[in-house]
Amino acid sequence: MRFGILLLMVLEITSCTKKVEHAQHTVVSEKYTCPMHPQIIQDKPGACPICGMDLVKMSSSAGADGSIMLSESQIKLANISTIPTRLENMGENILLTGKLVVDEEQTEVVSSRVQGRIEKLFFKETGQQVKQGQPLYEIYSESLLTLQQEYLLAFRQVEELKEDRYKSFVTSAEKKLMLLGMTKEQIDQLAKHKIANSRITFYAPASGVIARIDATEGQYVSEGSALYRIEKLDKVWVESELYPGESSLVKTGDIVKVKISGYENIPIDGEVTFLSPEYKQGSQIITLRALINNPQHDFLPGMQATVILSHSEKKVVALPSDAVIRDARGSHIWILENNGAFKPRMVKTGLENYDKVEITDGVMEHENVVITGAYLLYSELVLKKGGDPMAGHHH
């Protein structure tokens, strides 16, 4: 009896010892990492040596093949989106340094319609923005004063004599005033108040930037004298230089991609409108000019730009550059599988341009590939698996 009790006690102690050993083994196998720096992995809790954050226990919820399951809310928070792969045209690129300049065809020169004295300039500095219809300058003109008086005389005759034959005199006098720059509203005020104004305000004929001011207050100007130069910015030119070997890659009417300093992430289209027919003096360079739409006036003359010429196009499977993750083992992408899991896959890349990467091996048409949030998925995989998460993956 005593022997049986003793045997049971030995077995129980042995069992407890094994449980403790197993528990100790489990603790030792646990790994801890930093949420902000997943490359930091330790065997015990502590602080991140980089940012000082508390280390968290690594999860083992990632699949053995590296696949990750995320909820809909997690996908939205991580801004993960996919597109089906397809064949598209892709060519080699040549990058040309360029600069934005004023579209000379959109330049407005404001000149005086009459002889007189500049009483006031409403814009006195170059570089200021002006909108169509804003006051530009005020002028005293005896000829304008005389024409106003003629208009009032004809208008008074119509009112007093009430004969239709005098209406033609009013119409003729009104046309003369409008030809000299007075607006219909100004003439209506003249008819209403019946007082000729010796100082007449003239308004901006177009919106743009004041590029030049050729008059000063108090200056006498003659008819046709230039007063302002207004450069419109609804469209701008980008000019760059081509070498002889590059000139055959583009022709007038082609659409080229342009990246403007400060807006590099948004390549815009430019239409080639001019290729100089001769080389610059003392060089083997010709000028390329492309027209860019600028409705919001975001792009200003003087900004640096890059013109992208594509050539030797071919049909390839291409993905946005952000879809391809590169590490020590090579390149890989993330595939959205039919069961909703995101799975990494090693690929081989080929041609690359400013925003696309050719995939030569590892993916087929119509597969759903992650194009935004791929780096977050990679970080999540590092966080959950630790070490080299792509170990064991092959092309």
Secondary structure, DSSP 8 states (H G I E B T S, - for coil): -HHHHHHHHHHHHHHHHHHHHHHHHHHHH--EE-SS-TT-EESS--B-TTT--B-EE----S-TTS-B---HHHHHHTT-EEEE--EEEEEEEEEEEEEEEE-GGGEEEEE-SS-EEEEEES--STT-EE-TTSEEEEEE-HHHHHHHHHHHHHHHHHHHH--GGGHHHHHHHHHHHHHTT--HHHHHHHHHH----SEEEEE-SS-EEEEEE---TT-EE-TT-EEEEEE--SEEEEEEEE-TTTGGG--TT-EEEEEETT-TTS-EEEEEEEE-SS--TTSS-EEEEEEEE-TT----TT-EEEEEEEEEEEEEEEEEGGG-EEETTEEEEEEE-TTS-EEEEEEEEEEE-SSEEEEEES--TT-EEEEESHHHHHHHHHHHH-S-TTTT---
